[in-house]
């Protein structure tokens, strides 16, 4: 008697799915994508990286990948998508000067890719406060 109840509960639990347009977009983008290939039209072109910095850490890294472009109108007006970095080309960067020795700077955060091929990687970070913060009424 318990098995049907467990199955019914699992079927009723909410789950995450991508929509039709997002699924089709990811399938089309990744069908012939090679993450070992530099994201330029011509081998002689350089990949331009833009860094956002504060005094203590890298905030984000931006570049353009010509192989990750799409027409928004073909994919339900999707203007950006998040892709795990292991599936796309990314610059060889690692945050090694962290304030916390136990911090793992290799933790994979998603890359935000726009329909024009713009890629933004926001590496993980640790935020520490040196003053007391009262979080009693914090949501």
N, C-alpha and C positions, 0 to 999 in steps of 0.2 A: 504494500500500500504506500510505502514511503517513496518509492522510485517515481511513480507518476507525479507526485507532489513536487519532487525536486526538479523534474523535467519542466513542469509547468512554471515553477518559480524562475528557472533559467530563461525560459522563453519570454517571460514578462519583464525581466530586468532590462533597463535601457542599455543600448550599446551604440558605439560610434561607427558611423559609416560615412564614406565620402559620397557626395552627390554624383549624379550621372555625368555632369560636365567635368567635374574635377577628376573623376576616375578616367574618363576618356582623354583628358588633357595629359595626365601623368603617363598613361599608356603610350600616347603619341610622342611625347617628349623623350621618353626613355627607350623607345623601341630600337633606335640606332645610336644612342648616346654612348660615348666611350669616355669614361672619366680620366683615362690616361692621356687623352688628347687635349692639348692646350686650347682654351676657348677663344680662338682667333680665326679669321677667315684665311689668313696667309701665314705660313710658318715664320716669315721674317718679322711679323708684327710682335710687339711686346704686349704683355698683359698688364694693364695699368691697375694698380691697387691704390685705394685711398684708405688711410687710417684715421679713425676718430680716437683721440687720446685725451686722457686727463693726466695730471702729474704723476699718478701712480699706476695706471693700468691702461691696456688697450680696451676701448669701448666697443668698437666695431671695425670690420674690414669690408670694403666694398670693391667689387669688380664687375665687369660685364662679360657674359658668356653668350657668344653669338649662336650657340647651338641650343639655347634654352629660350627662344623667342616664340611667341604665338600671337594670333589675332584674337583679341578678347571676344569679338562678335561670334567667333567659331566655337567658343567654349562658355556660353552663358554669361558673358561679361566678367569672367574671372580675371582680375588684374594682378594678383600675386598668389603664390602658393609656397608652402613650406616643404622642403625636401631634406631628408637626412643627408649629412655631408658625405657619408660613405658612397653615395650613389652619383655624385657629381665631382667635377674638377674643383679643387680648392687650393689656395696657396699653402706652401709648406711653412706654417707658422705654429709656434707653440709658446704659450705664456710660461716662461720658466722662472721669472723673478717675482714669485707670489709672496705675499706677506705671511702666508700660512704654509709650513712645510708639508702638512698633510693634504694640502689642496691638490686635486687632480685636474690639471689644466687641459687634459685630453678628453674630458667628458664631452660627448658629441651633442651639440645643440643644433637644431635645424637651421638651414640656410633659407632665407626669404628670397624667392626669385620672382621678379616682376615680368610681365608680358613682354617687356622690351629687352629682356636678358640681364637686367640689373640684379646682382647677387649681393646680399648683405649677410655676413656671418657675425653673430654677436657671441664671442667666446664666454664661457662661464667665468664667474668671478665671485669673490668673497667680499662682502661689505661689512666692515667692522665700525663700530661707533666707540669713540673714546669718552663720550658723556653719557650720563644716565638718561634713559628714555622711559617715560611712564606710559605703559601700554594698557592701562586699566580700561580705558574707553575705546581702545582701537578695535575696529570691526573684526 
